[in-house]
Structure formats: C-alpha cells, structure tokens
C-alpha cells in the first residue's frame, strides 16, 4: 500500500514538474483576471446570489440522482416480484414526501 501511495505521489509530482520545465509560462495582467464566458466584468465581481438558485439546483440533483436508482429496478422488475414493487412504491412515496416538503418551504419558487 505504501508503494502505491509513493508511486501516486511520484506520478502526480513528476507530471507537475515536467509541465513546469517544458511549458512556456508568461505572467500578465489578463491572466490574473476572473474569466466568466469571455465577457469582462463591469463593477464588482463579488456579489451575493439568491440562495433560491442554490436550493433549486440541489433539489434538482437530489431528484435526478434518485431517478437513476429506478433504472436498475425497472430492468429486473418482472423477476423481483411483488416485494420489489412494494419497496419501490415506498421509495417513491418517500421521494414524494420530500417534494411536498420542498414545495411547502417554497424552495421550488423561481424568484
């Protein structure tokens, strides 16, 4: 295990050292600026975003990832029988309760 860790460190460090030796590097003002879609920023770059965007994205990820769990179940649904069907209904019911909770808290309102 120690040999694997040392090999990983040597591989990563070697790649960084090799890129520093072989790659040309120039320092200028433009490279230090924040890059956002190629459009230069006007005014302050550090602004506060509405937390609603973050909550909306998290809810999308949660329900999107949970939907991935339905695909393996759908593949073996006929072989699994009624127990798997009841389990997936419980799973969907819990997801629906999470959706209702998010809706009640207003996390799904877009602005």
ABEGO torsion letter per residue (X at the ends): XAAAAAAAAAAAAAAAAAAAAABBBBBBAAAABBBBGGBBBBEBABBBBBAAAAAAAAAAAAAAAAAAAAAAAAAAAAAAEAAAAAAAAAAAAAAAAAAAAAAAAGAABBX
